Amino acid sequence: MEEIATQAFWLGLAKIIGVNIVLSGDNAVVIALAARSLPPKQQKLAILYGAGAAVVLRIILTIFAVALLALPWLKIVGGLLLFWIGIKLLVPEDGGDNIKASDHLFTAIKTILIADLVMSLDNVIAVAAAAGGSMTLLILGLAISIPLVVFGATLLVTLMERYPMIITIGAALIGFVAGEMLVTDPVLANWYAGIGIQFHDGQPTVGEVKLVLVAGAIGAAIVVIWGLWLAKRQEAAAQRAEPKP
């Protein structure tokens, strides 16, 4: 109960919900595509059962990821991977063409489960990083955000298409989490101690807070600037490739 009463807990919860909703946009499309050929009643069952099974497996994978991120060097590797995930989020790509619709309930559920797991690596790493080792925060964040994705799949995709700024904000959030993750790797603890910063459980020190905020802000800026630059570059290349009338 003491953990829930802290400001850090609620900020962490907001980060988990935000990251998971933004990164689950593609997963929401997969759910809709896989069930689109079923009768209306079976569509609801396919979404409920397929997404439910995927949620359980995703929670298990994320719990393992939280444990692994306590090992030296893995936060650094995970942070770098999160930078790539955030940048990739801002670069347009074709998706969903290889997801086949099915007119059988079981086949649709299997498609949803497999596709969701394949596409959930980014969710697992980002959510595990945002949880900061707290299982309470992890489970509560996933419990709140995943139903929003499952039952608001169509609305979520429509909002992202209508308001692209949502994706940019989400990418910045992922960059912020990546920056935080990089500077809190256990392997850097001795170096921090030498300059008077010591990470520990409980109330963070002023130096620790400043370091994490600065690293997060730099991470957010890197992802947004690099991602938007790559997006413009890709758009320019596509325009050059179009046949001239």
N, C-alpha and C positions, 0 to 999 in steps of 0.2 A: 504493500500500500504506500510506503514511503516513496518508492520509485515513481508511482503514478502522480504524486503530488508535486513533482519537480517540473520546472520549465523545460529542461532538456528532454524529458519524456514526451511532452506534447509537441515540441519542435521535431523530434525524431518521428513521431507518429504522422505528423503532417508531411514529412519528407517521404516516408514509406508509401502513404496513400497517393501522393502526387506522382512519384516515380512509377509506381505500379500501374496507375491509370494511363499515364502517357505511353509507357512501354507496352501496354497490353492492347494498343490499337490494332496492331496486326493480328493478334490472337482473336480479337473480337470479329475481325473480317473472316478469319478461318472458320469460326463457329457458324457465322451466318451462311457462308458459302457451302459448307459441308451439309447443312441441314435444309438448304433452300428447295430441294426437290421432294421433300417429305410432305405428307398431308399436314395441315396446321396443328392438329393434336400431337402428332408424332414429332413435329418440329420442336415443340416445347419440351417433350420428353428427351429428345436428342440433346438439346442445349443443356437441360438440367442434369442428366446423367453423365454426358460427356465432359462438360465443364466441371461437374462435381468431382469426378475421378481425377481430372487433371489438377484441380486445386489441391486435393489431398497429396498427390505425388509432388506437386510444386512446394508445398509446405515442408515435406520431408527433405527434399533436395536443399531448400533454403536453410533449414536447421543444420544440415551437414556443412553448408557453405559458411555459416556463422562460426562453427567450430574450427573450420580450416583457416579462417581469416585471423585466428589468434596466433598462428604460426608465423615465425619470421619470414620476411620477403613476400609472403603471399598477398599482403595488402598492397604492396608496391605493384606486383603483377596485376592484381585485380583492379587497382586504380588506373593503370595504363589501359587495361581492357575497357574500363568504363569510359575513358576518354574516347576511344574508338567507337563505342556504342553510341555515345551522345552525338558525336560528329556524324555518324552514319544516319542518325535519326533526322538530321537536317538535309540530307542529300536525297532527292526524290528517286524512287525506284519502283519498278513494276512489281506488283505482288498479287498473289491470289490466282493467277492464271493456271497454276499447276494443282490447285485444290479441286478435286472432282466432287460434284454433288452426288448423293446417293439416294435411291428410293427405298432403301432398307434401313430400319432404325439402328440395328446393331452395327452395320457397316459405317453409318454416319457417326455413331458414338466412337467407334475405333479410329476413324479419320480425325475427329476432333481431338481425341486423346493423344495420338501420335504427333499430329501437327503442333499441338500446343506445347508438348514436351520439347520438341525439336526447336521451337521458337522461343522457349522460355529461359535460355541461358542468360540473356541480358537482364531479365526480371530478377532471376535468382541472385546474381552477383550484386545488382544495384540495391535490392531490398536488404540483402544480408549486410551490405556496407552501411546502409542507412540505419539499421537496427542497432549497430554499435555493440553487438554482443548480448543484447537484452532479448531473451526469449519471450517475455511478456509483450514487449514492444513489437517484436516480429509477428507473433501470432495475432495480436489485436489489429495491427496494421493490415495484414493480409485478409483477416476476417471482414474488415470494413470495406477494403478496396476491391477485392475480387468479385463480390456480388454486384458491385456497380458496373464492372466490366461485363460480366456474364449477362445480366438482365438489361443492360443499357448499351448493348453492342452497336445497334444501328444508330442510336442517338450519339454515341461517342464518336463514331466515324464521321457522322454528319457535322458535328461541332468542330472537329479537327479540320475538315475540309473548308468549312465556312470561316473559321477563325484560326488561320495558320499560326498566329501568335502563341496559341496554346502549345504547339509543338516546340516553338523556339524557347518558351519559358521552361518546358519540360526538359529540353536538352541542356539548358543552363543549370537546372537543378541537378541533373546527372553529372555535369561538370563540377558543380560545387561538391557533391558527394565524393567524386573521384579525387578532388584536391584534398579534402579532409582525410580520405582513406590513405593517400600516399604519405602524408606527414605523420600519421599515427601508427605506422608499422613498428612492431617491437624492435626491429633491428636498429632503429634510429634512436632508441632510448638512451644509450650511453652518450651519443653525440649531443642530444638535447641537455642531458645532465651537465655537460661541460659548459653550456652557455646559460645555465640557470633555469632551464625549463624541464619539469618532471611530470610525466603523464602518470596518473594513478586513478584508482577507483574513487568514487565519491565526488565531492565538490571540486570542479576544475579550478586551477589557478588562473590569474589574470593573463600570464604569459601564454599558457596553454590555449586559452580562449582566443587571444589575438592571433596566435599562429594558425589555428584551425580556420578562423574567419578569413584571414588573408589568403591562405592556401585555397580555401573554397572559392573565394571571389576570383582568384587567378584562374582556377580550374574552369569556372563558369565562363569567363571571358575567352579562354582558349577554345573551348568547345563551340561557342556561338560564332566567334570570328572565323575560325577555321572551317566550321561546317557551312556557314553562309557563303564563304569564298568558294568552297568546292561545289556548292549548289549552283552558284552563278557560272562557274567554269563549265559545269556539265550542261547547263542550259545553253550557253554560248556554243559549245561543241555540237549540241543537237540541232541548233539553228543552222550552223554551217553545213551539217550533213543533209539537211532537207534539200530535195531537188528544186532547182530554180524553175519558175514557170517560163 
